[in-house]
Every structure is written in structure tokens, then in C-alpha cells.
Amino acid sequence: MRKFIYWFLAVVITLVLSIYQRMTGPTYPKKVSVELNGESYQMKLPRSGVQHDEIVTLKGVPADTQAQLHYRRYPTANEYTTVDFQWNKSGEDKPAELQAALPVQPVAGKLQYYVTVGGENLAADEPVVIRFRNDVPAGILIPHILLMFAAMLFAVYTFMLVMTGRKYGKWLKITVATLFVGGFIFGPLVQHAAFGPWWTGFPFGTDLTDNKTLLSFLFFVAALATLKWKFNKWVVGLAVLFMIVIFSIPHSTYGSEYDYETQQLSTGK
């Protein structure tokens, strides 16, 4: 029964951290709202695209709604290009939707954009930034996500064993192994598939995703290396708490970025 409680709490904590990281990250769609004819409409503006034009869709708005999409390359001081949203009907049983396209950019290229709906500018003060990437095969993306999720889960479970005075060596080793495979085997595979480089953290760049994985792994290696030390539980506790803190940092922050001036991919922006 006690083990079930430990695992239940570990799963809850891991889920909360994962959802928080996802929702606060720079690839999560930005939610905006607009009032039309006395009613409020919620919309999601994409912040991540693959190698094709990214369609911005305004769902559920009245049929007489007029809207424009304004975009420019980021980071540049270019003038915004403005295009009108067009009504598009994707199927007989589906209502027509207002749509406009953001043109595809080079890998890691970014666009800055905002929309005007019914004469009201949405996200104009803080324009949305969308980054384009290659499509990542599910065969490497899914194992990467699952392994990183599992590493966090095992780390939290190990911490609970430490706090309750139970044996934790086995789960510490499993945590280190899982973090290594997920972060340093499948992680670079995902990075390479999406943007080209294999590693954009220290010493090659400042990508927080790579760097926080590296730092967390070093803390757990230190915990594993001192496993027989009488104060090892404090090292393990520190490693787990450090992992929780840095993995709360939004995913994909300061990642690869295409430089439009040099026409080269730069790492760590």
C-alpha cells in the first residue's frame, strides 16, 4: 500500500511538472481573445511549425468577420507583410473557418506576427514568434519524451524512498540510466532531426534544454558516485530537487535560430 502511495504521488508530481513546462514553453500556442458582436471568442496562435506553410485559423467567428495577418522575419526590423484571412471550408459537415498562411521558413527560421480581427489588433504589443523545424519521426520523438518523463518519475520516487529511510540505490541507478538514454541518445537524435545539429548546449551553445539535461545528469552522476557515502541521501535529495527546479524551465528556450543576415544556423538563441 505504501509503495502505491509513493508511485501515485510521483506520477502526480511528474505530470504537474510536465504540464507546467509544456504550457509555459515557447512552442505552446498563444491564447488570445476578441469580442465580436458582444460575444467573446478564444483563439490559439501557433508558435511552432514544420517545413510547410503554417495555417493560422480563427474558429467560430461570425460569417461577416474581417481579419488580417501581419508577419515579418524575426529578429529583423523589416516592415510587416499583411495578408487577408480567407474563408475556407474543409468538408461538407464542417463549418467554414477563417484562415491565413505564414510562409515556411528555413529550418530554425522564425517569424514574428500578430492578427487583426474585426478592427482589433491581437498580440500586437507582444507579437507571437513562431519557429520552423523539420518534422521529427515518431520513432525517436516518442521514446525521447517517454524516457525523459520516466527519468523524472523515477527521480521523484527515489526522493520519496530517501525521505522515508528506505533503500533507494536500485532506483537511483535506474534514474541515471534512463536520463542518459533519454537525454544523451534520443535527445541528440531529436535535435538533429529537427534542426540539424546534434548538440546545442555547452560548450557549443546556450540551448537551455540541452544544458539543463547536462547539469541534471552531472548531479545524478555525483549522487551515484557517492552512493556508499553516509551522507549520500543529501546528495540524492539535492540532485532530485535540482532536477525538479531546472526541468520547470520552459522547454526549447534559447534553442537553435536561423540568422537571416548570414543565412546560417546559429545555436543557442
Backbone torsions as a table, in degrees:
resi	resn	phi	psi	omega
1	MET	NA	-40.5	-178.8
2	ARG	-65.4	-40.5	178.2
3	LYS	-61.9	-39.9	179.4
4	PHE	-61.0	-42.1	179.5
5	ILE	-63.6	-42.6	178.8
6	TYR	-59.9	-47.6	-178.8
7	TRP	-66.3	-38.9	179.2
8	PHE	-61.6	-47.3	179.4
9	LEU	-64.9	-38.1	179.2
10	ALA	-63.6	-41.8	178.7
11	VAL	-64.8	-44.6	-179.7
12	VAL	-61.0	-48.0	-179.5
13	ILE	-61.9	-42.7	-179.7
14	THR	-64.9	-42.1	179.1
15	LEU	-63.6	-43.7	179.9
16	VAL	-60.8	-46.1	179.9
17	LEU	-64.3	-40.5	-179.1
18	SER	-65.9	-43.5	179.8
19	ILE	-65.9	-42.2	178.4
20	TYR	-61.1	-45.8	-179.6
21	GLN	-62.0	-42.3	-179.3
22	ARG	-65.7	-46.4	-174.1
23	MET	-73.9	-22.4	179.3
24	THR	-98.0	-2.2	-177.9
25	GLY	-76.4	160.9	-177.3
26	PRO	-74.5	-1.5	177.8
27	THR	-103.7	-6.6	-179.4
28	TYR	-76.7	134.1	-177.9
29	PRO	-55.4	142.6	178.3
30	LYS	-86.7	129.5	-179.9
31	LYS	-92.6	130.5	176.7
32	VAL	-132.6	162.6	178.7
33	SER	-136.5	151.0	178.3
34	VAL	-140.7	146.2	178.9
35	GLU	-104.7	123.8	179.6
36	LEU	-129.8	126.0	179.0
37	ASN	53.8	37.3	176.7
38	GLY	82.3	1.9	179.3
39	GLU	-117.7	146.8	-179.9
40	SER	-96.3	135.2	179.7
41	TYR	-122.6	131.6	179.0
42	GLN	-97.1	138.8	-179.9
43	MET	-136.0	153.3	177.0
44	LYS	-116.6	126.8	179.8
45	LEU	-105.9	120.1	-174.6
46	PRO	-66.1	146.4	177.8
47	ARG	-124.6	11.2	176.3
48	SER	-147.7	133.6	-179.6
49	GLY	-138.5	155.1	176.0
50	VAL	-98.4	-169.6	-170.9
51	GLN	-81.2	62.2	169.6
52	HIS	-161.1	165.2	179.2
53	ASP	-54.6	134.4	-180.0
54	GLU	-94.5	122.2	-177.1
55	ILE	-87.8	124.4	173.8
56	VAL	-95.6	124.5	-173.8
57	THR	-118.9	132.3	174.4
58	LEU	-108.3	106.9	-173.1
59	LYS	-95.0	144.0	169.1
60	GLY	77.3	0.8	-178.0
61	VAL	-75.3	157.2	-179.1
62	PRO	-58.3	155.5	-174.2
63	ALA	-65.5	-22.7	-178.8
64	ASP	-94.8	11.5	-177.4
65	THR	-71.6	134.6	173.4
66	GLN	-109.0	137.5	-177.5
67	ALA	-146.6	151.2	178.5
68	GLN	-132.0	149.4	176.4
69	LEU	-112.8	128.9	-178.8
70	HIS	-118.4	124.5	-177.5
71	TYR	-143.8	157.4	173.7
72	ARG	-154.6	162.1	178.2
73	ARG	-66.5	148.4	-178.4
74	TYR	-127.4	134.8	-0.3
75	PRO	-94.1	114.3	175.1
76	THR	-141.8	169.2	176.1
77	ALA	-107.5	22.5	180.0
78	ASN	-62.3	157.5	173.7
79	GLU	-69.4	149.2	176.9
80	TYR	-71.7	139.7	170.0
81	THR	-91.8	133.2	-177.4
82	THR	-115.5	129.9	176.0
83	VAL	-129.2	150.4	178.9
84	ASP	-84.9	142.6	170.5
85	PHE	-70.4	143.4	178.4
86	GLN	-120.3	146.5	177.1
87	TRP	-75.5	130.2	-179.1
88	ASN	-131.0	130.8	178.8
89	LYS	-110.5	111.5	-174.6
90	SER	-83.2	-14.6	-179.5
91	GLY	-169.3	161.4	-176.5
92	GLU	-64.6	-32.9	-176.8
93	ASP	-95.2	8.5	-179.6
94	LYS	-118.7	141.5	178.9
95	PRO	-70.7	153.3	178.0
96	ALA	-67.6	148.4	-179.3
97	GLU	-129.0	149.0	175.0
98	LEU	-79.5	126.6	-177.6
99	GLN	-137.4	147.8	173.1
100	ALA	-145.8	153.5	-173.2
101	ALA	-110.4	134.5	168.3
102	LEU	-90.7	123.5	-175.6
103	PRO	-66.1	140.2	-179.3
104	VAL	-59.1	143.9	180.0
105	GLN	-117.6	165.0	174.6
106	PRO	-56.6	160.6	179.5
107	VAL	-55.0	128.4	-176.7
108	ALA	73.4	5.2	173.9
109	GLY	-72.8	148.4	-176.3
110	LYS	-125.1	149.0	171.2
111	LEU	-122.0	146.8	174.8
112	GLN	-110.9	132.2	-175.3
113	TYR	-152.4	161.1	171.3
114	TYR	-147.5	169.8	-177.5
115	VAL	-127.1	154.0	173.4
116	THR	-117.5	122.5	-179.0
117	VAL	-125.0	120.2	179.8
118	GLY	58.4	32.9	179.8
119	GLY	85.1	-4.0	-179.3
120	GLU	-103.6	127.4	177.9
121	ASN	-79.6	129.8	179.0
122	LEU	-112.8	127.5	180.0
123	ALA	64.9	23.7	179.5
124	ALA	-71.8	-36.1	179.7
125	ASP	-69.8	-36.4	176.7
126	GLU	-129.5	80.3	-176.4
127	PRO	-56.7	148.3	178.8
128	VAL	-74.6	140.3	175.7
129	VAL	-113.0	124.8	178.9
130	ILE	-114.8	135.8	178.4
131	ARG	-113.5	137.9	-179.2
132	PHE	-100.2	146.4	-179.1
133	ARG	-144.7	172.5	170.8
134	ASN	-78.2	155.2	175.4
135	ASP	-71.8	132.3	-178.1
136	VAL	-96.6	125.2	179.7
137	PRO	-57.1	139.2	-179.4
138	ALA	-61.0	-27.4	-177.6
139	GLY	-63.9	-21.7	175.6
140	ILE	-111.8	-27.9	-179.2
141	LEU	-70.7	-46.5	-177.6
142	ILE	-64.2	-47.0	176.3
143	PRO	-60.0	-37.8	178.6
144	HIS	-60.7	-48.9	-179.2
145	ILE	-63.1	-45.6	-178.1
146	LEU	-64.7	-40.2	-178.9
147	LEU	-69.4	-39.3	178.2
148	MET	-68.6	-36.9	175.0
149	PHE	-63.0	-43.6	-179.3
150	ALA	-65.6	-38.6	179.8
151	ALA	-61.0	-43.4	177.3
152	MET	-64.1	-43.1	179.9
153	LEU	-60.8	-48.2	-179.5
154	PHE	-65.5	-35.3	179.0
155	ALA	-64.7	-44.6	179.7
156	VAL	-65.4	-40.7	178.2
157	TYR	-63.6	-41.6	177.0
158	THR	-59.8	-41.6	179.6
159	PHE	-60.9	-39.8	179.4
160	MET	-66.4	-37.9	176.8
161	LEU	-64.9	-39.2	178.1
162	VAL	-62.6	-46.3	-175.8
163	MET	-66.8	-25.5	-177.7
164	THR	-102.1	8.3	175.5
165	GLY	73.0	23.2	179.6
166	ARG	-96.6	165.2	179.0
167	LYS	-68.9	132.9	-174.2
168	TYR	-130.8	-1.9	-175.8
169	GLY	-54.5	-44.1	-178.7
170	LYS	-60.0	-45.8	-176.2
171	TRP	-75.6	-26.1	173.5
172	LEU	-65.2	-43.7	178.6
173	LYS	-64.1	-40.7	178.4
174	ILE	-64.2	-39.8	178.4
175	THR	-60.7	-47.8	-178.9
176	VAL	-62.3	-44.5	-179.3
177	ALA	-63.9	-43.5	-179.0
178	THR	-66.2	-42.3	178.7
179	LEU	-64.1	-37.9	179.5
180	PHE	-65.4	-48.1	-178.1
181	VAL	-66.5	-44.8	-178.4
182	GLY	-69.4	-41.1	-174.4
183	GLY	-90.1	-29.5	-172.8
184	PHE	-116.2	-1.8	171.9
185	ILE	-114.9	-60.3	179.6
186	PHE	-76.6	-29.1	177.5
187	GLY	-58.4	-54.8	176.5
188	PRO	-61.1	-33.2	177.3
189	LEU	-62.7	-42.3	178.1
190	VAL	-66.5	-44.9	179.5
191	GLN	-59.5	-44.3	-179.8
192	HIS	-65.6	-43.1	-179.4
193	ALA	-65.5	-37.9	-175.6
194	ALA	-78.6	-42.4	-170.9
195	PHE	-129.9	-15.7	179.4
196	GLY	116.2	-58.7	179.4
197	PRO	-66.3	154.3	177.6
198	TRP	-88.0	-32.0	-176.6
199	TRP	-146.0	129.2	-179.2
200	THR	-124.2	16.7	174.8
201	GLY	-95.4	-163.5	179.0
202	PHE	-58.9	136.1	2.9
203	PRO	-97.1	11.6	-174.0
204	PHE	-93.9	-18.0	-177.3
205	GLY	-168.2	-173.8	-176.7
206	THR	-118.2	24.3	178.7
207	ASP	-59.9	117.2	-176.5
208	LEU	-66.1	-30.1	179.7
209	THR	-62.9	-47.5	179.2
210	ASP	-69.0	-42.9	-176.1
211	ASN	-67.6	-39.0	180.0
212	LYS	-70.7	-30.9	174.6
213	THR	-65.8	-43.1	179.3
214	LEU	-62.5	-47.7	-178.7
215	LEU	-63.0	-43.7	179.8
216	SER	-62.2	-42.3	-179.7
217	PHE	-62.9	-41.7	179.2
218	LEU	-62.4	-38.8	177.7
219	PHE	-63.2	-41.2	-179.0
220	PHE	-73.2	-32.0	174.6
221	VAL	-63.4	-41.2	176.8
222	ALA	-62.2	-40.6	178.5
223	ALA	-64.8	-39.9	180.0
224	LEU	-70.0	-37.9	-178.9
225	ALA	-67.5	-25.5	-179.2
226	THR	-107.0	26.0	-173.6
227	LEU	-56.7	-35.2	-176.4
228	LYS	-90.5	-0.5	177.8
229	TRP	-73.8	141.1	-174.9
230	LYS	-66.2	-21.6	178.4
231	PHE	-101.2	17.9	-176.2
232	ASN	-60.3	-31.5	-178.2
233	LYS	-60.9	-30.3	178.0
234	TRP	-72.4	-34.7	177.3
235	VAL	-67.6	-42.6	178.1
236	VAL	-62.7	-46.5	179.1
237	GLY	-58.7	-42.3	178.1
238	LEU	-63.8	-41.8	179.8
239	ALA	-62.3	-43.5	-179.4
240	VAL	-67.3	-46.1	179.8
241	LEU	-63.2	-39.3	177.2
242	PHE	-63.1	-41.6	179.2
243	MET	-61.8	-44.1	-180.0
244	ILE	-61.9	-42.6	-178.1
245	VAL	-65.9	-50.8	-175.3
246	ILE	-74.2	-27.9	177.5
247	PHE	-78.3	-6.2	172.0
248	SER	-82.2	-11.9	176.0
249	ILE	-68.1	133.3	-177.9
250	PRO	-50.6	139.1	-179.4
251	HIS	-69.2	148.7	174.8
252	SER	66.6	22.3	177.4
253	THR	-80.4	140.0	-179.6
254	TYR	55.7	43.4	179.4
255	GLY	-89.8	-164.8	-177.6
256	SER	-61.8	145.3	-179.8
257	GLU	-144.9	136.8	178.4
258	TYR	-82.7	128.7	179.6
259	ASP	-92.7	112.1	-176.3
260	TYR	-70.8	-23.4	178.9
261	GLU	-74.7	-47.9	-178.8
262	THR	-89.6	-13.4	-175.8
263	GLN	57.2	39.7	179.3
264	GLN	-128.1	155.6	176.0
265	LEU	-84.9	125.8	175.4
266	SER	-109.3	146.1	-178.4
267	THR	-103.6	141.4	173.1
268	GLY	86.6	42.9	175.0
269	LYS	-135.6	NA	NA
